[in-house]
Every structure is written in structure tokens, then in C-alpha cells.
Amino acid sequence: MSLRPLNLHSEPSVIFLVLLCLEPRVRVQSAPICAQGYAGCQLRSLADLFDRVIQHSARMHGLSSDLHSEFEQYFLPSKNQIGRINRKCHTSSILTPNDKENAQRLAREELTEVILKLLAAWRDPLSQVHQSMAHREDSFSSFSSNRALEMSDMVHQLRSGVEKVAEKMQLLGMISNSLSSVSSSAEALPSSSSSSSAEALPLPSSRGSRSRSHYELLHCFRRDSDKVQSYLKMLKCRIVPEHGC
């Protein structure tokens, strides 16, 4: 498979650097942060860039875990019902290391690309959850819809932040410039809506089926967001081990 250089300049810096101005729970107004010293940008160290994306990934995973648990309690109170759910995720076609040892065997470029592919695969499904629940009038659906939209935005911000980390690593010669763009790869991934798992457990209403489908999707996102956070921590410790590892 031929690889083409990752184009990290395809979006305006103001958009893809929003993430890097975030603290774990508070947005901070400041100048954009750049991997290079462009005019009007704050030049950050690689360790600082890593810390910011790791903090952001931790918050994203925390939100996904909370919403998954709330969905479970609200829509699927029966443990027997939960156990019968088919949890095949739409990202299963992305080859990911299943433990720390296997992750350490991957080249830095490969691990970075796995992170970017996982993030690229998630913004649209979360946006679909938001749209599906936005028209409902009950308070839980409104809360869940807003939370799904927030996580969709966070996925986009985190992916942009990881791209800045990759650009910085390239500038410092820590990874090669052969890291391929994941845009075309993400488009080739199976859509979450194409999964047949929604038919595995009949429920009395279409709304119940949609709720169960959302629950399955959130289970998969919780799993993948945990992977992203873990891989980012491993990558940081391989690149800048002297900073908090």
C-alpha cells in the first residue's frame, strides 16, 4: 500500500488548534498554538502538546463512560437484556493492538496512524446520535443529544490536536514524513448504521430499537476512546519519556 504525506495544513489553524487551548474542563481564551513559530501563534514544546491532547482524551473518555452508564440505567435496566446485546463495533476493521506489549511493537508512525483512524471514524456516528435524539421531548434525550454533540466536537478537536503533535514530531525528525492521511481510510470504514446488530434483539418499538442501537454505539465509543487515551500515553512515553513517564 502506497503512503502519501499527511497534509496537516488542510484546515485553518484557528479551527484545528481549538483543542490545544483547552484545559480538562475549561476553555481558555489564548492565541492559537502552532507546531511551528508562525506569526500570532504560541510555540509549544512537544511534551506540552502531548499533555494537552492526553488531557483532552481523558475528558472525552470520561464523558463517554458517563453517558454509556446513564444510557444503560435509563434504557436497559435489565442485566439479562444487556448481556444479549451484540457488541460488534463499526471500527472493528481498524487493526488495533490489544495490549501494551503489542502497541509497543508498532512503529511510532503506525501507532499515530491508528489513533488518527479511530478518531476519524467517530465524529459522524456521534453526530447521528445527536440528530436522532434531538427531536425527542423528554429531558434525558435532550441531555443525551447535547452530550453526543459535545463528544462529536471533541473527537474533531482531538484529531486536529493529534495532527499537530504528528507535525511537531515530523519537524523534530522523530517520525518520518511518510505518515499517510487517514481521510480516505475513514471514508472506507463501514458505517455504524450498516451494522446488523440492531436486529439481534427485537424490542417492542422502533424507539426502543434506536435506543438500543445508540447504547451499542456508545459502548463501542467508550472502548475506542479508552484505546485512544492509552495509545497517546504510550506514544508520549516513547517520544518524550523524561516528561511524566
C-alpha positions in Angstrom: 0.0 0.0 0.0 1.5 3.3 -1.0 1.5 6.1 1.6 1.3 9.8 0.9 2.4 12.5 3.2 -0.1 13.6 5.8 -1.4 17.0 4.9 -1.5 18.9 8.2 -2.2 22.3 6.7 -5.6 21.5 5.1 -7.7 23.3 7.7 -7.3 26.8 9.1 -5.2 26.9 12.3 -7.9 28.6 14.2 -10.2 25.5 13.8 -7.8 22.7 14.4 -6.0 24.4 17.3 -9.1 25.0 19.4 -8.2 21.7 21.3 -4.8 22.9 22.2 -6.2 25.9 24.1 -8.4 23.6 26.3 -7.8 22.6 29.9 -9.6 19.5 31.1 -12.9 21.2 31.8 -12.4 24.9 30.9 -11.9 26.6 27.6 -9.2 29.2 27.9 -9.0 32.2 25.6 -5.5 32.5 24.1 -3.6 32.8 20.9 -3.5 29.7 18.6 -0.8 27.2 19.3 1.4 26.0 16.5 4.0 23.4 15.9 6.0 26.0 14.1 6.5 29.6 15.1 4.1 31.3 12.7 3.1 34.9 13.5 0.3 35.1 16.1 0.9 31.6 17.4 2.2 30.3 20.7 5.1 27.9 20.1 4.7 24.9 22.4 7.0 22.1 23.3 6.2 18.6 22.1 5.8 17.4 25.7 3.2 20.2 26.2 1.3 19.3 23.1 1.2 15.7 24.2 -0.1 16.7 27.7 -2.9 18.7 26.1 -4.1 16.0 23.8 -3.9 13.4 26.6 -5.9 15.7 28.9 -8.5 16.2 26.2 -8.7 12.4 25.5 -9.2 11.7 29.2 -12.1 14.1 29.4 -13.6 12.7 26.2 -13.3 9.1 27.6 -14.8 10.2 30.9 -17.9 11.7 29.1 -18.3 8.6 27.0 -18.2 6.4 30.1 -20.7 8.6 32.0 -23.2 8.7 29.1 -22.8 4.9 28.4 -23.7 4.2 32.1 -26.6 6.6 32.1 -28.0 5.0 28.9 -27.6 1.6 30.5 -29.6 2.6 33.5 -32.3 4.6 31.6 -33.0 2.3 28.6 -31.6 -1.1 29.6 -32.3 -1.7 33.3 -32.3 -5.5 32.9 -28.9 -7.2 33.1 -30.2 -10.1 31.1 -31.1 -7.7 28.3 -27.7 -6.1 28.4 -26.0 -9.4 28.2 -27.8 -10.3 25.0 -26.7 -7.3 23.1 -24.4 -7.8 20.0 -21.4 -5.5 20.5 -19.7 -5.7 17.2 -18.3 -2.2 16.6 -18.1 -0.4 13.2 -14.4 0.3 13.9 -13.6 -3.4 14.2 -12.0 -3.3 10.7 -9.3 -1.0 12.1 -6.4 -3.2 13.3 -5.5 -2.0 16.8 -3.0 -3.5 19.3 -4.9 -5.4 22.0 -2.3 -4.8 24.8 0.6 -2.6 25.8 3.2 -5.1 24.5 1.7 -5.2 21.0 1.3 -1.5 21.0 5.0 -1.0 21.8 5.9 -3.2 18.8 4.3 -0.8 16.4 6.4 1.9 14.8 5.7 5.4 16.0 4.1 6.3 12.7 1.9 3.2 12.8 0.6 3.9 16.3 0.0 7.6 15.4 -2.0 6.5 12.4 -4.1 4.0 14.4 -5.0 6.9 16.7 -6.0 9.1 13.8 -8.0 6.4 12.1 -10.0 5.7 15.3 -10.8 9.4 15.7 -11.7 9.9 12.1 -14.2 7.0 12.3 -16.2 8.5 15.2 -17.3 12.1 14.5 -20.2 11.2 12.1 -21.7 8.4 14.2 -21.8 10.6 17.3 -23.4 13.4 15.2 -26.0 10.9 14.1 -26.8 10.0 17.7 -27.2 13.7 18.4 -29.6 14.2 15.4 -31.6 11.1 16.2 -32.3 12.2 19.8 -32.6 15.9 19.2 -36.3 15.8 18.2 -37.4 13.9 21.4 -39.0 16.0 24.1 -38.0 14.1 27.2 -35.2 15.6 29.4 -32.9 12.5 29.1 -33.0 12.5 25.3 -32.2 16.2 25.3 -29.3 15.7 27.7 -28.0 12.7 25.7 -28.3 14.6 22.4 -26.3 17.5 23.7 -23.7 15.2 25.2 -23.3 13.3 22.0 -22.8 16.6 20.0 -20.2 17.7 22.6 -18.3 14.4 22.2 -18.5 14.7 18.4 -16.9 18.1 18.6 -14.3 16.8 21.0 -13.4 14.0 18.6 -12.8 16.5 15.8 -10.8 18.7 18.1 -8.7 15.8 19.4 -8.0 14.6 15.9 -6.8 18.0 14.9 -4.6 18.2 18.1 -3.0 14.8 17.3 -2.3 16.0 13.8 -0.4 19.0 15.3 1.5 16.5 17.6 2.4 14.5 14.5 3.5 17.6 12.6 5.8 18.5 15.5 7.3 15.0 15.6 8.0 15.3 11.9 9.6 18.7 12.3 11.9 17.2 15.0 12.7 14.2 13.0 11.1 11.8 15.5 8.8 10.2 12.9 9.1 10.0 9.1 7.2 12.2 6.7 5.5 9.1 5.3 2.6 9.1 7.7 -0.4 8.8 5.4 -3.6 10.8 5.5 -6.4 8.9 7.1 -9.2 10.8 5.3 -9.7 8.2 2.5 -9.3 5.4 5.0 -12.0 6.8 7.2 -14.4 7.1 4.3 -13.8 3.4 3.5 -14.8 2.3 7.0 -18.2 0.6 7.4 -20.8 3.0 8.7 -22.2 2.3 12.2 -25.7 2.5 10.6 -24.9 -0.5 8.4 -24.4 -2.8 11.4 -27.0 -5.6 11.6 -26.7 -5.7 15.4 -29.9 -3.6 15.7 -31.8 -6.6 14.6 -30.3 -9.0 17.1 -32.6 -8.2 19.9 -36.2 -7.3 19.0 -37.8 -4.6 21.1 -41.5 -3.6 21.1 -41.0 -0.3 19.4 -38.7 1.4 16.9 -37.8 3.9 19.5 -36.6 1.1 21.7 -34.6 -0.3 18.8 -32.9 3.0 18.2 -32.2 3.4 21.9 -30.5 0.0 22.0 -28.5 0.9 18.8 -27.3 4.1 20.5 -26.4 2.1 23.6 -24.3 -0.3 21.5 -22.6 2.6 19.7 -21.8 4.3 23.0 -20.3 1.0 24.3 -18.0 1.0 21.2 -17.1 4.6 21.6 -16.2 4.1 25.3 -13.9 1.3 24.2 -12.3 3.2 21.4 -11.8 6.4 23.4 -10.1 4.3 26.1 -7.8 2.9 23.4 -7.0 6.4 22.0 -6.1 7.7 25.5 -3.9 4.7 26.2 -2.1 4.9 22.9 -1.5 8.6 23.3 0.1 7.9 26.7 2.3 5.1 25.3 3.3 7.3 22.3 4.3 10.2 24.6 6.4 7.9 26.8 8.2 6.6 23.8 8.9 10.1 22.3 9.5 12.2 25.5 10.0 9.6 28.3 11.6 12.2 30.6 8.3 14.1 30.9 6.0 12.3 33.4 6.5 8.7 32.4 
